[in-house]
Amino acid sequence: MKDKRLFKIVTAAMFAALITGLTFFPKIPVPLASGGYVHLGDTLIYVAASILPLPFAMASAAIGGGLADILSGYTAYAPFTVIIKALLTVAFSAKNEKILCKRNYAAPVICIAVTVLGYFAADSFLLDSFAAAVPGMLWNLCQALASMIVYYIMAAALDKIGIKKKISSFL
C-alpha cells in the first residue's frame, strides 16, 4: 500500500515539474496591463487530472502553476493561479481505462470557463478595475483553447500506447 502512495506522490511531483516547465517555456507574451502570457502548461494539468487521483492531480496543478508564476515574475498572480489550476482538475476523471473518455472530452470545455472567469476575477482584483480586466479574457480564452487542442492530441497518443493500462497497477 505504501508503494502505491509513494508512486502517486512521485508522479504528482513529476507532473508539477512538467507543468512548471511547460508554463514557463515556451510562453508567448501578450500586450496587456497585467503583462500576462499564453502557455501550454494547462495541457499537462489536464493529462495529470486524467491519470492521477483528484487530490494528487490538484496538488500537481497548484504547485506547478504557482511555481511557474513565481519563477516568471508574476508572484502577485500565484495565489490566484494555485486556486484556478487546482479547480481545473475537478472536471476530469482518472477512473477510466483510457485518458479520453466521455467526461475527459468535455472537461477542457469546462476548464475554458474556469480559466477565463478565474483570471478575469484575478485581473479585476489586481488591476482594481473590471474594465481593465476585460482584454485579458481573450488571451485567456486563446490559452485555454490551445491547451485543449494539444491535450486532445497528447491524450490520443498516450491512449494509443496504452499508458493507463501500463501504470494502472501502481495507481
N, C-alpha and C positions, 0 to 999 in steps of 0.2 A: 504494500500500500504506500509506503514512504517513497518508493521508486517512482510511482506514478505521479505523486505530488511534486517530487523533485523535477521530473520531466516537464510537467506543466509550468513550473516556475522558470526553468531554464528556457523553455520555448517562449514564454511570455517575455522574458528578458531579451531574447534574440529578436523577437518582433519589435520590442521597444527600441532597440538599437537600429533595426532596419527602418522603422517609422521615422526615427530621428534623422537618419541619413537621407531618406528619400524626401523628407520635408525640407531639409537643409539644402540639398543639392539634387537635381537641378531645380532652381527656383527662378521664376520669371517675375521681376518687379513690376508693380502696377502703379500708374500715376494717381495716387490718392493722398488725401490729407493724412491718413494713417500710415502711409508708406508701406503697405502690405505687399504680398507676393502670392503668386499662384504656384502650387506644387502638387506632387502626386503622392504625398505621404498618406493621404486618406485611403489610397488603394491598398496599402499594407494593413491599415486598420480594418478594412473590410475582409481581407484574407484572414487576418488573425481572428476576427469575430466569427468567421466561418469554420474555423478549425478548433479554437480553444473554448473551454467552458467560459461562460459570461464573466465571472469575476477576474479571471486571468486576462481575457481579452480587454476588459475595461482598464485594467492596470497597465497593460502594454500600450494601449491607445493614449491614456492620460499621461503616462511618463514620457513616451516617445514624442507626442505633440508638444507637451510643456517644455521638455528639454530643448526641442528644436527652436521654440520661441526664445528661450533664454540665450541659446548659442547664437541666434541670429540677431540679437539686439532688440527683440520685441518683448522684453520682460513684462511690460505692463499688460500684455495680452495673455501671458502664461496662465494666470488663474482662470480666465475665461476658456482658454483652449483646453485645459485639463478637464473641465466640465463638459464642454461641447464634444470633445473627442471621445470621452467615456460614454456619453449618450449615444454616439453613432453606433456603438457595438450592440446596443439593445435591440435594434431592428433585425439582427441576423440570428441564424440558428446554426449551431455546430453539431446538432444531433443526427444529421443525415449522413448517409454513406458518401455522398458527393457534396462538393462545395456549392455547386449551382443547383440547388433545389428550388422549389417554387418560392419559398419565403426569401431566399437569398437573391433571387431575381428581382423581387420587389423592394428589398431593403435599401439599395442605393438610392432609390427614388425618395424614400422617407428621409434618408441622410441628406439629400439636397435641401429639403425644407429645414432640417435641423441646423445644417451648416449656414445657410443664408440667414435664417432668423436669429440664430445664436450669435453670429458675428455682427449682424445688424444691431442687436442689443448691446454687444460689447463696444462697437464703434460709437453708438449713441451715448453710452456712458462715458467712454474715454474722451470723446470729442465734445461732449456736453451739448450735442445737437442731433436731433433726428435728421434734419436736412443734410447735414454733413456726412451722415452715415449712409444715405441712400445710394450714392455712386458705388460704394463698396459691395452692394448687393449683386451687381452684375458680375464683378470679378469673383465673388464667392460662388456664384452660380456656375461660372466657367470652370472654376477649380473643381467643384463637385461633379460636374458633368464629365470632365476629363478623367477624374478618378473613377467614376462609374464605368466608363468605356474601357479603361485599362484593366479594371477589376474583372469585367466580364471576359476579357481576353486571357488574363492571367489565370482566372479560376477555371476556364475551359481547358487550358493547357495543364494545370495541376490535376484536374479530373481525368484528363486523358492518360496521365502517367499513374493514376490511382493513388495519389498521395494520402488521402484519408484512410484508405484500407491499410497502407503501409505503416501508418503511425497510430491507428486506432487502438492497438493493444497497449500503447503507452499512455493514452489519454483516458 
